[in-house]
Amino acid sequence: MFTAADFIPETYTSTIEKGNFEWSAPSNIALVKYWGKKENQIPANPSVSFTLNNCKTVTKLTFEKKSISTPHNVTTEFSFDLLFEGKPKEDFKPKIKKFLERIEVYLPFLKDYHFTIDTQNTFPHSSGIASSASGMAALAMNFMNLEKKLNPEMTEDYFYQKASFLARLGSGSACRSVKGNVVVWGTQANIKGSSDLFGVEFPHTIHENFKNYQDTILLVDKGEKQVSSTVGHDLMHNHPYAERRFAQAHENLDQLIAIFESGNLEEFIKVVESEALTLHAMMMTSMPYFILMKPNTLQIINAIWKYRAETNIPVCFTLDAGANVHVLYPENVKEKVLQFIKNELVGFCQNGQYICDEIGEGAIAL
């Protein structure tokens, strides 16, 4: 088990003047939700997520060592250009600068290079799908790739755990987008190796029922959220139900260990839907209180419940901190559920838009 101190390098054994790397990292959808955090992006409760496959960020990092003759020779400053889908994106820069400031102690070479960060998403921008998780994970993978060139003796374990650790400092849930199909983040008594510092692959048995699990994302509202996740997390500090909620997350994660092993879809649905509604209940009972669901979110939820009751098909929903609905179901009922979505749910989506996804593997070097 690595500690934060283990991620501070002493010296590098190699040098590299310039080059580029390219990584893709996926989004993820939490089944047990993380809501509320402590200092330094430490979660107030553990969470577990499915790593997605199709919704991902692809980031190319080009780097060149600063020299006296270049205009970027000031080693006291971070030097980077940021492109989104090939075009300069100034409004993302403060977030990246903040990220670099947080991780500099762990990657002391950051001020030695000028970077060009060129990033794009496979899903529509501002579609209400969390792109900070996939974006920060992809950037962290690139920086670790550079550190591995400077320190070729680095082990694979260290590489991935440190990448997840760094990603977390950019966006909490990004640490769950680095490796594995099912990822746990946050210390939990019955999950061996679990840590508040990085995500770990779920260490227990996962039943065939959950292999290739499907996630169809219904885009209900693609606008900017009225309340950002960062603000929402902060509102848990004086929340009247916070302590009970944190305990509930531990209980639900314990239940999922048994559910994943047995393949019990009925119990899976209970935990997952309850977690989604609890997340939104916390928002509605914060001070100030807020609602991120839209009328069409509720229409979809009711339609899913009605369909499940009538057909006994094990389809359920979960929600992120937003209005969009993730429809989760096993692969063996895919055709029926997609027909139901087309017939009954598409009308509730903005411009009829939805994205078909499934469980994936994590970050990939391109």
C-alpha positions in Angstrom: 0.0 0.0 0.0 1.5 3.3 -1.1 1.2 6.5 1.0 1.2 10.1 -0.3 4.9 10.4 0.8 5.8 7.4 -1.4 4.6 9.4 -4.5 7.2 12.2 -3.9 10.2 11.1 -6.1 13.8 11.6 -4.8 15.8 11.7 -8.0 15.3 10.8 -11.7 17.8 8.4 -13.4 17.0 9.4 -17.0 16.4 12.6 -19.0 14.1 13.4 -21.9 14.2 16.6 -24.0 10.9 16.4 -25.9 8.2 14.1 -27.1 4.5 13.3 -26.9 2.1 10.7 -25.5 -1.5 10.1 -26.0 -3.9 8.4 -23.6 -7.7 7.8 -23.5 -9.5 7.6 -20.1 -13.2 6.8 -19.7 -15.9 8.3 -17.7 -17.4 6.2 -14.8 -20.7 5.9 -13.1 -20.9 5.5 -9.3 -23.2 2.8 -7.9 -22.5 3.8 -4.3 -22.1 7.6 -4.5 -19.4 9.8 -3.1 -20.9 13.1 -1.8 -19.0 15.2 0.6 -15.2 15.5 1.0 -12.5 16.5 3.4 -9.3 18.5 2.8 -7.2 17.5 -0.2 -9.9 15.7 -2.1 -10.3 13.0 0.5 -13.8 11.4 0.3 -16.2 11.6 3.3 -17.4 8.0 2.3 -16.2 5.2 0.1 -17.8 4.7 -3.4 -17.8 2.1 -6.1 -18.3 2.6 -9.8 -18.6 0.9 -13.2 -15.9 2.1 -15.5 -17.5 3.0 -18.9 -16.2 2.1 -22.3 -17.4 4.6 -25.0 -17.7 7.9 -23.1 -14.1 8.9 -22.8 -11.5 11.7 -23.1 -8.6 11.4 -25.5 -5.7 13.6 -24.5 -2.4 14.2 -26.3 0.5 15.7 -24.3 3.4 17.2 -26.3 6.3 18.4 -24.2 9.6 20.2 -24.7 12.2 21.1 -22.2 12.6 24.8 -21.6 16.0 26.3 -22.5 17.5 29.7 -22.2 16.7 30.5 -25.8 13.0 29.7 -25.7 10.4 32.2 -24.6 9.2 29.7 -22.0 12.5 29.7 -20.1 11.1 31.0 -16.8 11.4 27.8 -14.6 9.4 29.4 -11.8 6.2 29.2 -13.8 4.0 26.5 -15.3 4.0 26.8 -19.1 1.3 25.2 -21.1 -1.1 25.6 -24.0 -4.5 24.1 -23.8 -6.5 22.9 -26.9 -9.9 21.5 -26.8 -10.8 19.6 -30.0 -7.9 21.4 -31.7 -8.8 25.0 -30.7 -7.4 27.1 -27.8 -9.6 26.8 -24.7 -8.7 29.7 -22.3 -11.5 29.1 -19.8 -10.2 25.6 -19.0 -6.8 26.9 -18.1 -7.4 28.0 -14.5 -8.6 24.5 -13.6 -5.5 22.9 -15.2 -3.2 25.4 -13.5 -4.8 24.6 -10.1 -4.3 20.9 -10.9 -0.6 21.5 -11.7 -0.1 23.4 -8.4 -1.7 20.5 -6.5 0.5 17.8 -8.1 3.8 19.7 -8.4 5.2 18.2 -5.2 4.7 14.7 -6.7 5.9 15.6 -10.2 8.8 18.0 -9.6 9.7 18.2 -13.3 6.5 20.1 -14.3 8.1 23.5 -14.5 11.0 22.2 -16.5 8.8 21.7 -19.7 6.5 23.6 -21.9 3.4 21.4 -22.5 0.7 21.4 -25.2 -2.4 19.6 -23.9 -4.7 18.7 -26.7 -7.9 17.1 -25.5 -11.2 15.9 -26.9 -14.2 13.9 -25.8 -16.0 11.1 -27.6 -19.3 12.4 -26.2 -20.8 15.8 -26.8 -19.2 18.6 -24.7 -21.5 19.9 -22.0 -23.9 17.0 -22.6 -24.2 16.8 -18.8 -21.8 13.8 -18.7 -19.0 14.4 -16.1 -16.0 15.0 -18.3 -13.8 16.1 -15.5 -13.3 12.5 -14.4 -12.2 11.3 -17.8 -10.3 14.5 -18.6 -8.2 14.5 -15.4 -7.6 10.8 -15.6 -6.3 11.1 -19.2 -4.0 14.0 -18.2 -2.7 12.1 -15.2 -1.8 9.1 -17.4 0.2 11.3 -19.7 2.1 12.9 -16.9 2.9 9.5 -15.4 4.0 8.3 -18.8 6.6 11.2 -18.8 7.7 10.4 -15.3 8.2 6.7 -16.3 10.6 7.9 -19.0 12.5 9.8 -16.3 12.4 6.8 -13.9 12.3 3.7 -16.1 12.6 1.4 -13.0 9.1 2.3 -11.9 6.8 -0.7 -11.3 3.4 -1.1 -13.0 1.6 -1.0 -9.6 3.3 2.2 -8.7 2.5 3.7 -12.1 -1.2 3.0 -11.9 -1.7 3.8 -8.2 0.1 7.1 -8.6 -1.8 8.0 -11.7 -5.1 7.4 -9.8 -3.7 9.4 -6.9 -2.8 12.4 -9.2 -6.2 12.2 -11.0 -8.0 12.5 -7.7 -6.3 15.8 -7.0 -7.8 17.1 -10.3 -11.3 15.6 -9.8 -12.2 13.2 -7.0 -14.1 10.7 -9.2 -11.3 10.8 -11.8 -9.3 8.3 -9.6 -11.9 5.7 -10.5 -11.3 6.1 -14.3 -7.7 4.8 -14.4 -7.9 1.0 -14.1 -10.5 -1.8 -13.8 -14.1 -2.5 -14.6 -15.4 -2.0 -11.1 -13.4 0.4 -8.9 -13.6 1.3 -5.2 -12.4 4.6 -3.9 -12.3 5.3 -0.2 -11.2 3.2 2.8 -13.7 0.4 3.6 -13.2 -2.3 6.1 -14.1 -5.2 3.9 -12.3 -4.1 0.7 -8.7 -5.2 1.0 -6.2 -2.4 -0.2 -8.9 0.2 -0.4 -7.7 3.8 0.2 -8.8 7.4 0.4 -5.8 8.3 -1.8 -6.6 6.4 -5.0 -9.1 4.0 -6.6 -8.5 0.2 -6.5 -9.9 -2.6 -8.6 -12.7 -4.3 -6.8 -11.0 -7.3 -5.3 -13.9 -9.8 -4.8 -15.7 -12.1 -7.2 -18.0 -10.6 -9.8 -20.8 -12.8 -11.1 -21.4 -13.4 -14.8 -24.6 -11.3 -14.6 -22.5 -8.2 -14.2 -20.0 -8.9 -17.0 -20.5 -6.5 -20.0 -23.2 -4.6 -18.0 -24.9 -2.0 -20.2 -25.4 1.7 -19.4 -27.6 3.8 -21.7 -27.3 7.4 -20.8 -30.4 9.5 -21.4 -29.5 13.1 -22.0 -32.4 14.9 -20.3 -30.7 18.3 -19.9 -27.4 19.3 -21.5 -27.2 22.8 -19.8 -24.8 23.9 -17.1 -25.8 22.7 -13.7 -27.2 25.5 -11.4 -25.0 24.2 -8.6 -21.5 22.7 -9.3 -20.5 19.4 -7.7 -17.7 21.2 -5.8 -20.3 23.5 -4.1 -22.6 20.5 -3.5 -19.8 18.5 -1.8 -19.1 21.5 0.5 -22.7 21.7 1.6 -22.3 18.3 3.3 -20.2 19.9 6.0 -23.1 21.1 8.1 -25.7 18.8 6.7 -28.2 17.5 9.2 -28.1 13.9 7.7 -24.5 13.7 6.7 -23.2 11.3 9.3 -26.0 8.8 8.7 -25.5 9.1 5.0 -21.8 8.3 5.3 -22.6 5.3 7.4 -25.2 4.2 4.8 -22.6 4.3 2.0 -20.4 1.8 4.0 -23.4 -0.5 4.5 -24.4 -0.4 0.9 -20.9 -1.1 -0.3 -20.8 -4.1 2.0 -24.1 -5.3 0.5 -22.7 -5.0 -3.0 -19.8 -7.3 -2.1 -22.3 -10.1 -1.6 -24.5 -9.0 -4.5 -21.6 -9.0 -7.0 -20.7 -12.5 -5.8 -24.2 -14.0 -5.9 -25.4 -12.2 -9.1 -28.6 -11.2 -7.3 -30.0 -8.5 -9.7 -33.1 -7.8 -7.5 -30.8 -6.7 -4.6 -28.5 -4.9 -7.0 -31.4 -2.8 -8.2 -32.5 -1.9 -4.7 -29.0 -0.7 -3.6 -28.3 1.2 -6.8 -31.6 3.1 -7.1 -31.7 3.9 -3.4 -28.1 5.3 -3.7 -29.2 7.5 -6.6 -32.2 8.9 -4.8 -30.2 9.4 -1.6 -27.7 11.5 -3.4 -30.4 13.8 -4.7 -32.2 13.8 -1.3 -28.9 15.1 0.2 -29.1 18.0 -2.3 -32.7 18.7 -1.5 -32.0 18.8 2.3 -28.8 20.9 2.1 -28.8 24.6 3.2 -29.0 26.2 0.7 -31.1 23.4 -0.9 -31.2 22.7 -4.6 -32.8 20.2 -7.1 -30.8 19.0 -10.1 -33.5 16.6 -11.4 -35.8 17.9 -14.1 -39.5 16.9 -14.6 -38.4 14.5 -17.4 -35.9 12.8 -15.0 -38.9 11.8 -12.9 -41.0 10.8 -15.9 -38.1 8.4 -16.9 -37.8 6.9 -13.4 -41.5 6.2 -13.2 -41.5 4.7 -16.7 -38.6 2.4 -15.8 -40.4 1.3 -12.6 -43.6 0.6 -14.5 -41.8 -1.4 -17.3 -39.8 -3.4 -14.7 -43.0 -4.3 -12.8 -44.8 -5.4 -15.9 -42.0 -7.4 -17.6 -39.8 -8.5 -14.7 -36.8 -7.4 -16.8 -34.0 -6.3 -14.4 -33.5 -2.8 -15.7 -32.8 0.0 -13.2 -31.6 3.6 -13.1 -28.9 5.6 -11.5 -28.2 9.4 -11.5 -25.1 11.5 -11.2 -25.2 15.0 -9.7 -27.4 16.2 -12.6 -30.6 15.5 -14.5 -29.5 12.8 -16.9 -30.5 9.2 -16.3 -28.2 6.2 -16.6 -30.2 3.1 -17.5 -28.4 0.0 -16.2 -29.2 -3.6 -17.4 -27.5 -6.9 -18.1 -26.3 -7.6 -21.6 -28.7 -10.5 -22.1 -31.8 -8.2 -22.1 -30.1 -5.5 -24.3 -32.5 -5.8 -27.3 -35.6 -5.6 -25.2 -34.4 -2.7 -23.1 -33.2 -0.7 -26.1 -36.6 -1.2 -27.7 -38.3 0.1 -24.6 -35.9 3.1 -24.5 -36.7 3.9 -28.2 -40.5 3.5 -27.7 -41.0 5.1 -24.3 -38.0 7.1 -23.1 -36.5 9.0 -26.0 -39.3 11.5 -25.9 -38.0 12.7 -22.5 -34.5 13.3 -23.8 -33.3 16.7 -25.0 -33.4 16.5 -28.9 -34.0 12.7 -28.5 -30.3 12.2 -27.6 -29.0 9.2 -25.7 -25.6 7.4 -25.6 -25.2 3.6 -25.5 -22.3 2.5 -23.3 -21.2 -0.5 -21.3 -18.5 -1.6 -18.7 -15.0 -0.9 -19.9 -11.4 -1.4 -18.9 -10.0 2.0 -17.9 -7.2 4.2 -19.4 -5.4 3.1 -22.5 -2.2 4.3 -24.1 -2.8 5.2 -27.8 
